[in-house]
Amino acid sequence: MNQMYQQYAAQYAEAVKDNDYNAEFERPTTLAMLDNAIADLHGNKVLDIGCGSGEYIAELRARGATVTAMDISEQMVDLVQQRFAGDAKVSCYQNDAAQGLAQEQSGQYDLILSSLMVHYIEDQHALFAECARVLKPNGMLLMSTHNPVADAELSPSGNYFSRELLTVGSLMNGLVAPHRDSYILVTG
């Protein structure tokens, strides 16, 4: 797991509220795609994989969804549970999506949303298979991920096509690359 999200959970939660990247680019674009695909989420069950501090949970609830959220970081889960305490239509638990969605029943979600998380998963095929398993027939999967060019200058090999682990140390040494996102919208 990327320890940055454990160690700096509170700082991350503050930063993503209004920073240029998350609040002005990635989140509005993802939400526009969502609104174009499903204008009204009332009565819909949504799974938020890699929920972070819950920015999308708030947006999904505002659109009427019942939300189950998960994150690998216990600190992020704690922040979400505090933020949405008392909201019976939000549940959140700690889960490593790379290990599957074992706590989730098959065919129960209308939508799975996963923002800026899939690039942390080594075996993405297994994750997509699990998403397909827990989606209802005709359910939708909406994911965003940053473009690999975003981390190119951090690459130990400099090879754009290489899959490489970037450590927290390499990310926190003042080497922050601009991000560009890619989006996946899959409908059943």
C-alpha positions, 0 to 999 in steps of 0.5 A: 500500500502507498504509505503516503495515504496512511501517514498523511490522511488528514492533510490529503483530505484537506488538499483534495477539497479544493486543489486544482487537480482534484477539485477543478479537473478530475472530480468535475470531469468524472461527475460530468460523465456520471451525470451524463450516464445516470442523471438521478441516483435515487434508489441506486446502490453505489460502491466507491472503491478507493474512497479516500476521504469521501469527496465522491461519497458526498457527491453520490449522496447528494445525488440520492445514492446509497453508498458503500465505500472502501479504502485500503487506508484505515486512516481514510476509512476513519475519516469517512466514518467520522464525516458521515456518522449518522448517515444510514445510507453510507457505510465504509470499511477497510479493504485492499481491492487488490485482494478482491471484493470478498465482503461484497455479494454478487450482482448488488451494485448499480454503479461502481465508482473508483477515482484515481486508484486503479493504477495502484493495483498490480493485477487489474484484470482481477479487480475488473473481474470482481467489479463485474461480479458485484455489478447488477446486470446493466450496471456501470463502472466509472473509473479515473486514473492518471496518465502514466506520463504524470510519473515519467520523471519519477521513473527509475528506468525512464521507460514509458512502457515499464511497470515500476513501483514508485515509492513514497520516498520518490514521491515526497522528495519534491518531485511531483509531476503534473497529472493527466487523467484517463477515464473508463466508463463501462456500461452493461 
